Amino acid sequence: MCLAIPVRVVAVEGKVATVEAGGSKVKARLDAISEPVQVGDYVLVHAGFAIKRLDPADAEETLRLWDELLALSGEEPKI
């Protein structure tokens, strides 16, 4: 089973996006997404590939719920 969290696109150069979550930035390939991806969009990334562009409200709600779950477990939110 894979777990993916929304990450925010902070830069796009050709078919490669720089994405950010919890202060960490990584590169993600955009080849698997047929729709355009722009700075500010949220995407799901798996194995270095963005696999889906997300509705911003849904992405932010998912991140809020993730932080809430971590808080209940006693962990510090990292996202």
Backbone as a printed PyTorch tensor [residue, N CA C, xyz], in Angstrom:
tensor([[[  0.8380,  -1.1630,   0.0000],
         [  0.0000,   0.0000,   0.0000],
         [  0.8900,   1.2350,   0.0000]],

        [[  0.5050,   2.2310,  -0.7640],
         [  1.2460,   3.4830,  -0.8480],
         [  0.4420,   4.5910,  -0.1940]],

        [[  1.1460,   5.4940,   0.4160],
         [  0.5160,   6.6510,   1.0180],
         [  1.0760,   7.8840,   0.3340]],

        [[  0.2240,   8.7070,  -0.1900],
         [  0.6480,   9.9450,  -0.8330],
         [ -0.0580,  11.1090,  -0.1580]],

        [[  0.6880,  12.1830,   0.0170],
         [  0.1040,  13.3980,   0.5710],
         [  0.1790,  14.4840,  -0.4870]],

        [[ -0.6960,  15.4580,  -0.4210],
         [ -0.6100,  16.5650,  -1.3710],
         [  0.6770,  17.3540,  -1.1550]],

        [[  1.2920,  17.7430,  -2.2500],
         [  2.4550,  18.6240,  -2.1970],
         [  2.1680,  19.8140,  -3.1050]],

        [[  2.7110,  20.9610,  -2.7410],
         [  2.4540,  22.1930,  -3.4970],
         [  3.5680,  22.4150,  -4.5040]],

        [[  3.2000,  22.7620,  -5.7170],
         [  4.1620,  23.0350,  -6.7810],
         [  4.7200,  24.4370,  -6.5680]],

        [[  6.0540,  24.5290,  -6.4780],
         [  6.6890,  25.8360,  -6.2740],
         [  7.4500,  26.3110,  -7.5120]],

        [[  7.6920,  25.4010,  -8.4630],
         [  8.3530,  25.7880,  -9.7180],
         [  8.0660,  24.7230, -10.7570]],

        [[  8.0030,  25.1540, -12.0060],
         [  7.8220,  24.2250, -13.1220],
         [  8.8190,  24.6050, -14.2100]],

        [[  9.5680,  23.5990, -14.6610],
         [ 10.5150,  23.7980, -15.7540],
         [ 10.3530,  22.6340, -16.7190]],

        [[  9.6530,  22.8810, -17.8110],
         [  9.3750,  21.8160, -18.7640],
         [  8.4720,  20.7700, -18.1380]],

        [[  8.9360,  19.5340, -18.1140],
         [  8.1640,  18.4240, -17.5470],
         [  8.6230,  18.0500, -16.1370]],

        [[  9.2890,  18.9870, -15.4510],
         [  9.7530,  18.7400, -14.0850],
         [  9.2510,  19.8580, -13.1810]],

        [[  8.6450,  19.4560, -12.0670],
         [  8.1760,  20.4210, -11.0700],
         [  9.0080,  20.2910,  -9.8100]],

        [[  9.2260,  21.4000,  -9.1500],
         [  9.7570,  21.3810,  -7.7990],
         [  8.5420,  21.4790,  -6.8920]],

        [[  8.4240,  20.5210,  -5.9710],
         [  7.2730,  20.4790,  -5.0690],
         [  7.7580,  20.5730,  -3.6310]],

        [[  6.8720,  21.0630,  -2.7590],
         [  7.2460,  21.2960,  -1.3700],
         [  6.1970,  20.7370,  -0.4190]],

        [[  6.6840,  20.1100,   0.6260],
         [  5.8300,  19.6480,   1.7290],
         [  6.6620,  19.7040,   3.0010]],

        [[  6.1350,  20.3440,   4.0040],
         [  6.8150,  20.3980,   5.2880],
         [  8.1810,  21.0490,   5.2340]],

        [[  8.3690,  21.9650,   4.3010],
         [  9.6460,  22.6490,   4.1840],
         [ 10.6680,  21.9170,   3.3350]],

        [[ 10.3660,  20.7070,   2.9270],
         [ 11.2680,  19.9450,   2.0620],
         [ 10.8510,  20.1090,   0.6160]],

        [[ 11.8280,  20.3180,  -0.2440],
         [ 11.5570,  20.4590,  -1.6740],
         [ 12.2140,  19.3120,  -2.4290]],

        [[ 11.4710,  18.7470,  -3.3690],
         [ 11.9840,  17.6810,  -4.2280],
         [ 11.4970,  17.9160,  -5.6540]],

        [[ 12.1190,  17.2230,  -6.5840],
         [ 11.7120,  17.2910,  -7.9900],
         [ 10.7250,  16.1670,  -8.2710]],

        [[  9.7630,  16.4470,  -9.1390],
         [  8.7850,  15.4360,  -9.5520],
         [  8.5560,  15.5750, -11.0560]],

        [[  8.5520,  14.4640, -11.7550],
         [  8.2750,  14.4550, -13.1890],
         [  6.7850,  14.6690, -13.4070]],

        [[  6.4350,  15.3560, -14.4930],
         [  5.0460,  15.6600, -14.8040],
         [  4.5180,  14.8390, -15.9770]],

        [[  5.2670,  13.8750, -16.4650],
         [  4.8940,  13.1000, -17.6530],
         [  3.5770,  12.3430, -17.4980]],

        [[  3.2120,  11.9580, -16.2880],
         [  2.0230,  11.1250, -16.0800],
         [  0.7310,  11.9300, -15.9690]],

        [[  0.8350,  13.2560, -15.9830],
         [ -0.3510,  14.1100, -15.8670],
         [ -0.6110,  14.7460, -17.2230]],

        [[ -1.8270,  14.5780, -17.7250],
         [ -2.1470,  15.1220, -19.0500],
         [ -2.5460,  16.5940, -19.0060]],

        [[ -3.0010,  17.0700, -17.8400],
         [ -3.4210,  18.4590, -17.7390],
         [ -2.2450,  19.3450, -17.3090]],

        [[ -2.2910,  20.6340, -17.6390],
         [ -1.1960,  21.5230, -17.2600],
         [ -1.0750,  21.6660, -15.7450]],

        [[  0.1660,  21.7930, -15.2790],
         [  0.4470,  22.0060, -13.8560],
         [  1.1750,  23.3350, -13.7400]],

        [[  0.7320,  24.1620, -12.7920],
         [  1.3040,  25.4940, -12.6050],
         [  1.7520,  25.6800, -11.1660]],

        [[  2.6000,  26.6680, -10.9560],
         [  3.0210,  27.0360,  -9.6070],
         [  1.7710,  27.3320,  -8.7820]],

        [[  1.7370,  26.7820,  -7.5710],
         [  0.5970,  26.9630,  -6.6790],
         [ -0.3650,  25.7870,  -6.6910]],

        [[ -0.2980,  24.9500,  -7.7430],
         [ -1.1460,  23.7550,  -7.7840],
         [ -0.6920,  22.7510,  -6.7350]],

        [[ -1.5850,  21.8640,  -6.3640],
         [ -1.2580,  20.7270,  -5.5010],
         [ -1.3170,  19.4650,  -6.3500]],

        [[ -0.3670,  18.5630,  -6.1210],
         [ -0.3270,  17.2890,  -6.8350],
         [ -0.0140,  16.1710,  -5.8480]],

        [[ -0.3470,  14.9510,  -6.2580],
         [  0.0970,  13.7610,  -5.5360],
         [  1.3060,  13.2260,  -6.2680]],

        [[  2.3550,  12.8630,  -5.5230],
         [  3.5820,  12.3540,  -6.1240],
         [  3.8370,  10.9390,  -5.6210]],

        [[  4.1560,  10.0490,  -6.5520],
         [  4.5160,   8.6700,  -6.2170],
         [  5.7420,   8.2850,  -7.0330]],

        [[  6.7730,   7.8190,  -6.3610],
         [  7.9990,   7.3420,  -7.0080],
         [  8.5930,   8.3880,  -7.9530]],

        [[  8.5020,   9.6540,  -7.5550],
         [  9.1010,  10.7210,  -8.3300],
         [  8.2520,  11.2630,  -9.4600]],

        [[  7.0290,  10.7530,  -9.6070],
         [  6.1250,  11.2190, -10.6540],
         [  4.8660,  11.8200, -10.0320]],

        [[  4.4930,  13.0100, -10.4990],
         [  3.1980,  13.5640, -10.1160],
         [  2.1450,  12.7260, -10.8280]],

        [[  1.1850,  12.1860, -10.0640],
         [  0.2040,  11.2770, -10.6630],
         [ -1.1860,  11.8770, -10.7530]],

        [[ -1.4210,  12.9930, -10.0620],
         [ -2.7510,  13.6090, -10.1140],
         [ -2.6610,  15.0430,  -9.6250]],

        [[ -3.3370,  15.9450, -10.3170],
         [ -3.4830,  17.3260,  -9.8470],
         [ -4.7290,  17.3610,  -8.9770]],

        [[ -4.6680,  18.0810,  -7.8590],
         [ -5.7520,  18.0980,  -6.8770],
         [ -6.4380,  19.4480,  -6.8090]],

        [[ -7.7060,  19.4260,  -6.4130],
         [ -8.4260,  20.6410,  -6.0980],
         [ -7.7510,  21.2640,  -4.8720]],

        [[ -7.4210,  22.5540,  -4.9010],
         [ -6.7140,  23.1730,  -3.7630],
         [ -7.4380,  23.0230,  -2.4300]],

        [[ -8.7540,  23.1820,  -2.4080],
         [ -9.4950,  23.0540,  -1.1380],
         [ -9.3890,  21.6320,  -0.5940]],

        [[ -9.4790,  20.6370,  -1.4660],
         [ -9.3450,  19.2400,  -1.0350],
         [ -7.9430,  18.9630,  -0.5100]],

        [[ -6.9430,  19.4830,  -1.2020],
         [ -5.5580,  19.2720,  -0.7740],
         [ -5.3080,  19.8900,   0.5980]],

        [[ -5.7680,  21.1230,   0.7930],
         [ -5.5650,  21.7930,   2.0770],
         [ -6.3190,  21.1030,   3.2010]],

        [[ -7.5150,  20.5820,   2.9160],
         [ -8.2690,  19.8290,   3.9280],
         [ -7.5360,  18.5390,   4.2850]],

        [[ -6.9930,  17.8550,   3.3020],
         [ -6.2240,  16.6300,   3.5540],
         [ -5.0200,  16.9330,   4.4340]],

        [[ -4.3020,  18.0050,   4.1380],
         [ -3.1380,  18.3740,   4.9500],
         [ -3.5530,  18.7420,   6.3750]],

        [[ -4.6820,  19.4320,   6.5200],
         [ -5.1820,  19.7770,   7.8610],
         [ -5.5070,  18.5140,   8.6510]],

        [[ -6.1810,  17.5690,   8.0050],
         [ -6.5310,  16.3130,   8.6740],
         [ -5.2800,  15.5050,   9.0270]],

        [[ -4.3000,  15.5320,   8.1520],
         [ -3.0370,  14.8300,   8.4220],
         [ -2.3680,  15.4230,   9.6640]],

        [[ -2.3200,  16.7620,   9.7650],
         [ -1.7510,  17.4090,  10.9410],
         [ -2.5330,  17.0500,  12.2060]],

        [[ -3.8520,  16.9910,  12.0830],
         [ -4.6970,  16.6190,  13.2270],
         [ -4.4040,  15.1860,  13.6740]],

        [[ -4.2640,  14.2850,  12.7420],
         [ -3.9440,  12.8890,  13.0580],
         [ -2.5940,  12.7830,  13.7610]],

        [[ -1.6120,  13.5010,  13.2490],
         [ -0.2890,  13.4900,  13.8850],
         [ -0.3610,  14.0650,  15.2930]],

        [[ -1.1320,  15.1300,  15.4840],
         [ -1.2640,  15.7210,  16.8180],
         [ -1.8880,  14.7330,  17.7950]],

        [[ -2.8700,  13.9700,  17.3460],
         [ -3.5000,  12.9640,  18.2130],
         [ -2.5370,  11.8460,  18.5850]],

        [[ -1.5910,  11.5740,  17.7050],
         [ -0.6380,  10.5010,  17.9620],
         [  0.5380,  10.9850,  18.8150]],

        [[  0.5850,  12.3010,  19.0690],
         [  1.6800,  12.8490,  19.8570],
         [  2.8720,  13.2750,  19.0120]],

        [[  2.7700,  13.1030,  17.7070],
         [  3.8520,  13.5050,  16.7930],
         [  3.7280,  14.9730,  16.4620]],

        [[  4.8430,  15.5890,  16.1450],
         [  4.8490,  16.9660,  15.6670],
         [  4.4820,  16.9720,  14.1910]],

        [[  3.5890,  17.8540,  13.7690],
         [  3.3020,  17.9590,  12.3280],
         [  4.5580,  18.3320,  11.5550]],

        [[  4.8140,  17.6140,  10.4790],
         [  5.9890,  17.8520,   9.6410],
         [  5.6080,  18.3750,   8.2780]],

        [[  4.3330,  18.4800,   8.0300],
         [  3.8670,  18.8690,   6.7000],
         [  3.4070,  20.3070,   6.7250]]])
